[in-house]
């Protein structure tokens, strides 16, 4: 997280943006981090700010369609695991591309996965 948000090599405009990218990648790849306690590097309340309304909408859509758990707390913990799973995927991509994020590759991969995910959700 720090490598992608902080310092001179930052690729994202803060942790909120990175969290949602990780969440979307975890969602599309059905990938969850298996750690018992996922990393909570951004709080959901952060997304109540009007400038994050689009990001909040994405979070809520994934929460409704994918979060697992008996209550809101368990479901949010699952969302953190999904985001961490997406970050693992992003880290693999980052390592393969020589410490770079090639957005064209990620966009192409998302394009390939999105139709299948829509069919899965609407079933």
C-alpha positions in Angstrom: 0.0 0.0 0.0 2.7 2.4 1.0 4.7 1.9 -2.2 1.6 2.7 -4.4 0.4 5.7 -2.4 3.4 7.4 -0.8 6.6 8.8 -2.1 7.9 9.9 -5.5 6.7 6.7 -7.2 3.1 6.9 -6.1 0.5 5.7 -8.6 -2.7 6.6 -6.8 -4.2 9.8 -5.4 -4.4 8.4 -1.9 -5.5 5.3 -0.1 -9.2 5.6 -0.8 -8.7 5.4 -4.6 -6.2 2.5 -4.1 -8.7 0.7 -1.8 -11.4 0.8 -4.4 -9.1 -0.4 -7.2 -8.0 -3.3 -5.0 -11.7 -4.0 -4.2 -12.7 -4.1 -7.8 -9.8 -6.3 -8.8 -10.6 -8.7 -5.9 -14.2 -8.7 -6.9 -13.6 -9.4 -10.6 -11.0 -12.1 -9.9 -13.0 -13.7 -7.0 -9.9 -13.3 -4.9 -9.8 -12.9 -1.2 -6.9 -12.6 1.1 -6.9 -15.5 3.5 -5.4 -13.6 6.5 -7.5 -13.9 9.6 -7.3 -10.1 10.1 -7.3 -8.2 6.9 -5.5 -4.8 6.6 -7.9 -1.9 7.2 -6.0 1.0 5.8 -9.1 3.1 5.0 -12.4 3.4 6.9 -15.7 3.3 5.1 -16.7 6.6 6.8 -14.0 8.2 4.7 -16.3 7.7 1.7 -19.1 9.8 3.1 -17.2 12.8 1.8 -19.0 14.1 -1.4 -15.8 13.9 -3.4 -15.7 10.1 -3.0 -19.4 9.5 -3.9 -18.5 7.5 -7.0 -16.1 5.4 -5.0 -18.7 4.9 -2.3 -21.2 3.7 -5.0 -18.7 1.1 -6.2 -18.1 -0.1 -2.7 -21.8 -0.4 -2.0 -22.4 -2.4 -5.2 -19.7 -4.9 -4.4 -20.9 -5.1 -0.8 -24.5 -6.0 -1.9 -23.4 -8.5 -4.5 -20.4 -10.2 -2.9 -19.8 -9.5 0.9 -20.2 -12.6 3.0 -21.1 -12.6 6.7 -23.9 -12.8 9.2 -23.9 -9.0 10.1 -22.5 -5.7 8.8 -19.2 -6.1 10.7 -18.5 -9.6 9.2 -19.4 -8.3 5.8 -17.1 -5.4 6.0 -14.3 -7.7 7.2 -15.0 -9.7 4.0 -14.8 -6.6 1.9 -11.4 -5.9 3.4 -10.3 -9.4 2.4 -11.6 -8.9 -1.1 -9.7 -5.6 -1.4 -6.5 -7.3 0.0 -7.0 -10.1 -2.6 -7.1 -7.4 -5.3 -4.0 -5.8 -3.9 -2.2 -9.2 -4.1 -3.3 -9.3 -7.7 -2.1 -5.8 -8.3 1.2 -6.6 -6.6 1.7 -9.6 -8.9 1.0 -7.3 -11.9 3.4 -4.7 -10.5 6.2 -7.2 -10.2 5.6 -8.7 -13.7 5.7 -5.3 -15.3 9.0 -4.3 -13.7 7.7 -2.2 -10.8 5.2 -0.4 -13.0 1.5 -0.4 -13.4 0.4 -0.8 -17.0 -3.1 0.5 -16.9 -3.8 -0.8 -20.5 -3.2 -4.4 -19.3 -5.4 -3.9 -16.3 -8.2 -2.3 -18.4 -8.0 -5.1 -21.0 -8.2 -7.8 -18.2 -11.2 -6.0 -16.6 -12.9 -5.8 -20.0 -12.6 -9.6 -20.4 -13.9 -10.3 -16.9 -16.8 -7.8 -16.6 -19.3 -9.6 -18.8 -18.9 -12.9 -16.9 -19.2 -11.1 -13.6 -22.4 -9.4 -14.8 -23.9 -12.7 -15.8 -22.8 -14.2 -12.4 -24.4 -11.4 -10.4 -27.6 -11.3 -12.3 -28.2 -15.1 -12.1 
